[in-house]
Amino acid sequence: MDTQFQNPISSVHHKGTIAILTGGGDVPGLNPAIRAVTIRAIGEGYRVLGIRRGWSGLTNIRREHGADNSRHVQELTAETVRRVGRTGGTFLHTSRTLPSRIPAPLVPDHLSDTYGEACNDLTPEVLKNLEFLGINTLIAIGGDDTLGYAVRLHKQGVPIIGIPKTMDNDVPGTDYCIGFSTCVTRVISLADNLRTTAGSHERFLVMEVFGRYAGFTALLPTLAGAADRCVIPEHTFQMDDLCRLLVEDRLRNPSRYAVVLVSEGATFHGQDTVFEDTERDMFGHAKLGGIGELVARQLKRLSPRYGENRAVNCISQKLGYLVRAGEPDSLDSIVPLTFGNLALDLILRGISGRLVVLCNGRYGDKPIEEVTSRRKLVDVAEYYNTERLRPLYKSFNNKPFMLLTGN
């Protein structure tokens, strides 16, 4: 390992050291955010470190002289980040590690004698590692789980700034999270492509999209015309109602097909949330998946009751990682640039413990504790027609920039 990681502030000309990490799921827009922070920070006289694999990087640092920590941290330069800003994913890599909840098999080898419980809180090691690396301010880019741990560090005195990122757009306090626009763009595009097959075979098209607790990724594409109906986690629907509506949609369509978007966390009466398996991630979440297939089977079974006395076949497609892969769209190139510069503005003013946000069409910041204050969900009474299973809107006047996704 280079000695720079043992004595980070090696030059009196440095204002300090800023570290960046990305946690949770990847989304397009992470690399532009990293680039924006790095280039601006270096220009302002800071040294920049990239923490690799999210919070995992900060739990695995070895503090011995001469230890090789290159797998967990790297120094960032303008040359390092200049080109990656045009790409998707995160070149720093990511993980769902939560330092406050590390299972025994995942405790780093050099800490196994100290932490021997079935589940371990390695926060004391994170705090020591931040000091060891000479980090003056940490910028955490992630969703409510990643940022929830950032809140804990803030409360323990760590200067930290949060940048909201999630496909589901469900971080409280902001109208927009990095990755959401590209997700919506991809859903609309994939729906447009898949409808040609649905129309050719005169079938129902069922597309499962992300959305554990919040239904924004199903609601907004449906509003844009990607689907006839959508079902979301915030409202438990009746399968018979959905089938009847889709049969009506199909009969009205000259091409004889109908489309429904299904949030992965959606449920219908008599059916609990569907999981792929019982394994849980570092945040304690079981992996959702399979509700789309279940809805498709139920639609085929029920369709003779409402149609032409015969079953309507279904095309079931889980969009999954297709909507989070690839390069960012224009909005997810611009917003990360702005969020990164907002974070640097705060650092230059000596301010930490803030979440950079986009609210009511304006950029700004809020206390980072906003992340853990509540859940950000679709306002069903305001934005979802529970009888028609589709977006509800009466007027767009004074609505948020992304319409149904206010903070």
C-alpha positions as CSV (number, residue, x, y, z in Angstrom):
1,M,0.0,0.0,0.0
2,D,1.2,3.5,-0.7
3,T,2.2,5.6,2.3
4,Q,-0.4,8.1,1.3
5,F,-3.1,6.0,2.9
6,Q,-1.2,6.0,6.2
7,N,-0.5,9.7,6.2
8,P,-3.3,11.1,4.0
9,I,-2.6,14.9,4.4
10,S,0.9,14.8,3.1
11,S,1.0,18.3,1.8
12,V,0.2,21.6,3.6
13,H,-1.5,22.8,0.5
14,H,-4.4,20.4,0.9
15,K,-7.5,21.8,2.6
16,G,-8.3,18.3,3.7
17,T,-9.5,15.0,2.5
18,I,-12.9,14.2,1.1
19,A,-14.1,10.6,0.7
20,I,-16.9,9.3,-1.5
21,L,-18.7,6.0,-1.4
22,T,-21.7,4.5,-3.2
23,G,-23.9,1.9,-1.4
24,G,-26.9,-0.3,-2.2
25,G,-28.0,-1.0,-5.7
26,D,-26.3,0.5,-8.7
27,V,-28.0,3.1,-10.9
28,P,-27.1,5.2,-13.8
29,G,-25.8,8.6,-12.6
30,L,-23.5,7.4,-9.8
31,N,-20.3,7.9,-11.9
32,P,-21.3,11.5,-13.0
33,A,-21.8,12.3,-9.3
34,I,-18.4,10.9,-8.3
35,R,-16.8,12.9,-11.2
36,A,-18.5,16.1,-10.2
37,V,-17.4,15.8,-6.6
38,T,-13.8,14.8,-7.5
39,I,-13.1,17.5,-10.1
40,R,-14.6,20.3,-8.1
41,A,-12.9,19.2,-4.9
42,I,-9.5,18.9,-6.4
43,G,-10.0,22.3,-8.0
44,E,-10.8,23.7,-4.6
45,G,-7.6,22.2,-3.1
46,Y,-8.9,19.0,-1.5
47,R,-7.6,15.5,-1.7
48,V,-10.2,12.9,-2.7
49,L,-10.5,9.3,-1.8
50,G,-12.9,6.8,-3.2
51,I,-14.1,4.1,-0.8
52,R,-14.7,0.9,-2.6
53,R,-17.8,-1.3,-2.2
54,G,-19.7,1.1,-0.1
55,W,-19.7,0.7,3.6
56,S,-17.8,-2.6,3.1
57,G,-14.6,-0.6,2.3
58,L,-14.7,1.2,5.6
59,T,-15.1,-2.0,7.6
60,N,-12.2,-3.8,6.0
61,I,-9.4,-1.3,6.3
62,R,-6.3,-2.6,8.1
63,R,-4.6,0.1,10.2
64,E,-1.2,-1.5,10.4
65,H,1.8,0.2,8.9
66,G,2.4,-1.1,5.4
67,A,-0.9,-2.9,5.1
68,D,-2.3,-3.1,1.5
69,N,-5.7,-1.4,1.5
70,S,-5.8,-0.8,-2.2
71,R,-8.8,-3.1,-2.5
72,H,-10.8,-0.9,-0.2
73,V,-9.8,2.7,-0.9
74,Q,-8.2,4.5,-3.8
75,E,-7.1,8.1,-4.4
76,L,-9.2,9.8,-7.1
77,T,-7.8,12.2,-9.7
78,A,-9.4,14.2,-12.5
79,E,-7.9,11.7,-14.9
80,T,-9.5,8.8,-13.0
81,V,-13.0,10.2,-13.2
82,R,-13.1,12.2,-16.4
83,R,-14.3,9.5,-18.7
84,V,-16.3,7.4,-16.3
85,G,-18.9,10.1,-15.9
86,R,-20.4,9.0,-19.2
87,T,-20.9,5.5,-18.1
88,G,-23.5,3.7,-15.9
89,G,-23.0,1.8,-12.7
90,T,-20.3,2.8,-10.2
91,F,-16.6,2.3,-10.9
92,L,-16.0,2.4,-7.1
93,H,-18.3,-0.7,-6.9
94,T,-21.0,-1.1,-4.3
95,S,-22.4,-3.4,-1.7
96,R,-25.3,-3.8,0.6
97,T,-23.0,-4.0,3.7
98,L,-24.4,-2.4,6.8
99,P,-21.5,-2.0,9.4
100,S,-24.0,-2.1,12.3
101,R,-25.2,-5.6,11.2
102,I,-22.2,-7.7,10.1
103,P,-22.9,-11.5,10.2
104,A,-20.0,-13.5,11.8
105,P,-18.9,-15.1,8.5
106,L,-18.4,-11.7,7.0
107,V,-16.4,-10.1,9.8
108,P,-12.9,-9.3,8.4
109,D,-10.3,-11.8,9.4
110,H,-8.2,-9.3,11.2
111,L,-11.2,-8.4,13.4
112,S,-12.5,-12.0,14.1
113,D,-10.9,-12.2,17.5
114,T,-12.7,-8.9,18.6
115,Y,-16.1,-9.5,17.0
116,G,-17.5,-13.0,17.6
117,E,-21.2,-12.6,17.8
118,A,-23.7,-14.0,15.3
119,C,-24.4,-10.3,14.3
120,N,-21.8,-7.6,15.0
121,D,-21.7,-3.8,15.1
122,L,-18.5,-2.7,13.5
123,T,-19.2,1.0,13.8
124,P,-16.3,1.5,16.2
125,E,-14.0,0.2,13.5
126,V,-15.5,2.5,10.9
127,L,-14.9,5.5,13.1
128,K,-11.2,4.5,13.6
129,N,-10.8,3.9,9.9
130,L,-12.1,7.3,9.0
131,E,-9.6,8.8,11.4
132,F,-6.8,6.6,10.1
133,L,-7.5,7.6,6.5
134,G,-7.5,11.3,7.5
135,I,-11.0,11.8,6.1
136,N,-12.4,15.3,7.0
137,T,-15.8,14.9,5.3
138,L,-17.5,11.8,3.9
139,I,-20.0,12.0,1.0
140,A,-22.3,9.0,1.0
141,I,-24.4,8.3,-2.2
142,G,-27.2,5.9,-1.7
143,G,-30.8,5.1,-0.8
144,D,-32.6,5.2,2.5
145,D,-30.6,2.2,4.0
146,T,-27.2,3.5,3.0
147,L,-28.1,7.0,4.1
148,G,-29.7,5.7,7.2
149,Y,-26.3,4.5,8.4
150,A,-24.9,7.9,7.4
151,V,-27.4,9.4,9.8
152,R,-26.0,7.3,12.6
153,L,-22.4,8.4,11.8
154,H,-23.6,12.0,11.7
155,K,-25.0,11.6,15.2
156,Q,-21.7,10.2,16.3
157,G,-19.9,13.3,15.1
158,V,-18.7,12.3,11.7
159,P,-18.9,15.2,9.2
160,I,-21.0,13.7,6.5
161,I,-23.2,14.7,3.5
162,G,-25.7,12.6,1.8
163,I,-26.6,12.4,-1.9
164,P,-29.9,10.6,-2.6
165,K,-29.9,7.7,-5.1
166,T,-32.5,5.1,-5.8
167,M,-34.4,3.7,-8.7
168,D,-37.6,3.8,-6.6
169,N,-37.3,7.5,-5.9
170,D,-38.2,6.8,-2.3
171,V,-35.7,8.7,-0.2
172,P,-37.7,11.2,2.0
173,G,-37.0,14.9,1.7
174,T,-36.3,15.1,-2.0
175,D,-38.5,15.1,-5.1
176,Y,-35.8,13.4,-7.1
177,C,-33.2,10.7,-6.5
178,I,-30.4,9.8,-8.9
179,G,-31.4,6.9,-11.2
180,F,-35.1,7.5,-11.2
181,S,-35.3,9.2,-14.6
182,T,-33.3,6.6,-16.4
183,C,-35.5,3.9,-14.8
184,V,-38.7,5.6,-16.0
185,T,-37.1,6.1,-19.5
186,R,-36.2,2.4,-19.7
187,V,-39.6,1.2,-18.5
188,I,-41.4,3.3,-21.2
189,S,-39.0,2.1,-23.9
190,L,-39.2,-1.6,-22.9
191,A,-43.0,-1.4,-22.7
192,D,-43.1,0.1,-26.2
193,N,-40.9,-2.7,-27.5
194,L,-42.8,-5.5,-25.7
195,R,-46.2,-4.3,-26.7
196,T,-45.5,-5.4,-30.4
197,T,-45.4,-9.0,-29.2
198,A,-48.4,-8.6,-27.0
199,G,-50.3,-7.2,-29.9
200,S,-49.2,-9.8,-32.3
201,H,-50.5,-12.6,-30.0
202,E,-53.5,-10.6,-28.6
203,R,-52.3,-11.2,-25.0
204,F,-52.1,-9.4,-21.7
205,L,-48.6,-8.0,-21.1
206,V,-47.6,-8.0,-17.4
207,M,-44.3,-6.2,-16.6
208,E,-42.8,-6.3,-13.1
209,V,-40.8,-3.3,-12.1
210,F,-38.8,-2.1,-9.1
211,G,-40.7,-0.7,-6.1
212,R,-40.4,-2.4,-2.7
213,Y,-42.5,0.0,-0.7
214,A,-43.2,2.8,-3.2
215,G,-44.9,2.6,-6.5
216,F,-43.4,5.6,-8.3
217,T,-41.6,3.4,-11.0
218,A,-44.9,1.9,-12.0
219,L,-47.1,5.0,-11.6
220,L,-45.1,7.5,-13.6
221,P,-44.6,5.3,-16.7
222,T,-48.3,4.4,-16.7
223,L,-49.1,8.2,-16.6
224,A,-46.8,8.5,-19.6
225,G,-48.8,5.9,-21.5
226,A,-46.5,2.9,-21.0
227,A,-49.4,0.8,-19.6
228,D,-53.2,0.7,-19.2
229,R,-53.1,-0.1,-15.5
230,C,-50.6,-0.3,-12.7
231,V,-50.6,-1.9,-9.2
232,I,-48.5,-0.5,-6.5
233,P,-47.3,-1.5,-2.9
234,E,-49.3,1.3,-1.3
235,H,-52.7,-0.2,-2.2
236,T,-53.7,-3.9,-1.9
237,F,-55.8,-4.5,-5.0
238,Q,-58.5,-7.1,-5.9
239,M,-57.3,-9.4,-8.7
240,D,-60.8,-9.7,-10.1
241,D,-60.9,-5.9,-10.5
242,L,-57.6,-5.9,-12.3
243,C,-58.7,-8.7,-14.6
244,R,-62.0,-7.0,-15.5
245,L,-60.3,-3.7,-16.3
246,L,-57.6,-5.3,-18.5
247,V,-60.3,-7.3,-20.4
248,E,-62.1,-4.1,-21.1
249,D,-58.8,-2.4,-22.2
250,R,-58.1,-5.3,-24.5
251,L,-61.5,-5.3,-26.1
252,R,-61.3,-1.6,-26.7
253,N,-57.8,-1.9,-28.3
254,P,-57.9,-2.7,-32.1
255,S,-54.7,-4.8,-31.6
256,R,-56.5,-6.8,-28.8
257,Y,-53.9,-6.5,-26.0
258,A,-53.6,-4.7,-22.7
259,V,-50.7,-3.8,-20.5
260,V,-50.2,-3.6,-16.7
261,L,-47.2,-2.6,-14.7
262,V,-46.7,-4.4,-11.4
263,S,-44.5,-3.0,-8.6
264,E,-42.4,-5.8,-7.1
265,G,-43.8,-5.0,-3.6
266,A,-47.5,-5.0,-4.8
267,T,-50.0,-7.3,-3.1
268,F,-53.6,-8.4,-3.9
269,H,-56.2,-9.6,-1.5
270,G,-55.4,-13.1,-0.3
271,Q,-51.8,-12.9,-1.3
272,D,-48.8,-11.6,0.8
273,T,-45.7,-10.0,-0.6
274,V,-43.8,-12.4,-3.0
275,F,-40.2,-13.1,-2.4
276,E,-37.7,-14.9,-4.7
277,D,-36.3,-16.8,-1.7
278,T,-35.8,-16.5,2.1
279,E,-32.3,-15.2,2.0
280,R,-31.9,-11.7,3.4
281,D,-29.4,-8.9,2.5
282,M,-27.3,-6.8,4.8
283,F,-30.2,-4.5,5.4
284,G,-32.4,-7.4,6.5
285,H,-34.4,-7.3,3.2
286,A,-35.5,-10.5,1.5
287,K,-35.2,-10.3,-2.3
288,L,-38.6,-9.4,-3.8
289,G,-39.6,-11.0,-7.1
290,G,-42.3,-13.1,-8.7
291,I,-45.4,-11.1,-8.2
292,G,-45.5,-10.4,-12.0
293,E,-45.6,-14.1,-12.8
294,L,-48.3,-14.7,-10.1
295,V,-50.4,-11.9,-11.5
296,A,-50.1,-13.3,-15.0
297,R,-51.2,-16.7,-13.9
298,Q,-54.2,-15.3,-12.1
299,L,-55.2,-13.1,-15.0
300,K,-55.2,-16.1,-17.3
301,R,-57.3,-18.1,-14.8
302,L,-59.9,-15.3,-14.2
303,S,-60.1,-13.9,-17.7
304,P,-62.9,-16.2,-19.0
305,R,-65.2,-14.6,-16.4
306,Y,-65.0,-11.2,-18.1
307,G,-64.2,-11.8,-21.7
308,E,-65.3,-14.2,-24.4
309,N,-65.6,-17.2,-22.2
310,R,-62.0,-18.3,-22.9
311,A,-58.7,-17.7,-21.2
312,V,-56.5,-14.8,-22.4
313,N,-52.8,-15.8,-22.5
314,C,-50.2,-13.5,-20.8
315,I,-46.7,-12.4,-21.5
316,S,-44.9,-11.9,-18.2
317,Q,-41.7,-10.0,-18.2
318,K,-39.6,-8.9,-15.1
319,L,-37.8,-5.8,-16.2
320,G,-35.4,-6.0,-13.3
321,Y,-31.8,-5.0,-13.9
322,L,-32.6,-3.9,-17.5
323,V,-33.9,-0.6,-16.2
324,R,-30.8,0.1,-14.0
325,A,-28.1,-1.0,-16.5
326,G,-26.4,1.1,-19.1
327,E,-25.6,4.8,-19.4
328,P,-27.6,7.5,-17.7
329,D,-30.2,9.5,-19.5
330,S,-29.9,13.3,-19.8
331,L,-31.5,14.0,-16.4
332,D,-29.3,11.5,-14.6
333,S,-26.3,13.2,-16.1
334,I,-27.4,16.7,-15.1
335,V,-28.8,16.1,-11.6
336,P,-25.7,14.2,-10.3
337,L,-23.5,17.0,-11.5
338,T,-25.6,19.5,-9.6
339,F,-25.9,17.3,-6.5
340,G,-22.1,16.8,-6.4
341,N,-21.5,20.5,-6.6
342,L,-24.1,21.2,-3.9
343,A,-22.2,18.8,-1.6
344,L,-19.0,20.8,-2.3
345,D,-20.7,24.1,-1.6
346,L,-21.7,22.8,1.8
347,I,-18.1,21.6,2.5
348,L,-16.7,24.9,1.5
349,R,-19.1,26.6,4.0
350,G,-18.0,24.2,6.7
351,I,-21.5,22.6,6.9
352,S,-22.2,18.8,7.3
353,G,-25.0,16.6,8.3
354,R,-27.1,17.6,5.3
355,L,-28.8,15.8,2.4
356,V,-28.7,17.6,-1.0
357,V,-32.1,17.7,-2.5
358,L,-34.3,18.8,-5.4
359,C,-37.6,20.1,-4.1
360,N,-40.3,22.1,-5.9
361,G,-38.0,22.6,-8.9
362,R,-35.2,24.0,-6.8
363,Y,-31.9,22.6,-5.6
364,G,-31.0,22.8,-1.9
365,D,-30.3,20.8,1.2
366,K,-32.1,19.5,4.3
367,P,-31.0,17.9,7.5
368,I,-29.8,14.4,6.8
369,E,-32.0,13.1,9.6
370,E,-34.9,13.6,7.2
371,V,-33.9,10.2,5.6
372,T,-34.9,8.3,8.7
373,S,-37.9,10.4,9.7
374,R,-40.5,8.6,7.6
375,R,-41.1,6.6,4.5
376,K,-41.7,8.3,1.2
377,L,-44.7,6.7,-0.4
378,V,-47.3,7.4,-3.1
379,D,-50.1,9.6,-1.7
380,V,-52.8,7.2,-2.8
381,A,-55.7,9.6,-2.1
382,E,-54.0,12.3,-4.2
383,Y,-52.4,10.4,-7.0
384,Y,-53.9,6.9,-7.4
385,N,-57.3,5.9,-8.6
386,T,-58.0,2.7,-6.5
387,E,-61.1,1.9,-8.6
388,R,-59.5,2.3,-12.0
389,L,-56.0,1.1,-10.9
390,R,-54.2,3.9,-12.6
391,P,-52.7,7.3,-11.9
392,L,-55.1,10.0,-10.7
393,Y,-54.7,13.6,-11.6
394,K,-57.0,16.5,-11.7
395,S,-54.6,19.3,-12.4
396,F,-50.9,19.6,-13.0
397,N,-50.7,23.1,-11.7
398,N,-48.1,23.5,-8.9
399,K,-47.3,19.8,-8.9
400,P,-43.7,18.6,-8.3
401,F,-41.2,18.4,-11.2
402,M,-41.7,14.6,-11.5
403,L,-45.4,15.0,-11.0
404,L,-46.4,12.2,-8.6
405,T,-43.2,12.0,-6.6
406,G,-43.2,14.9,-4.1
407,N,-40.9,14.8,-1.2
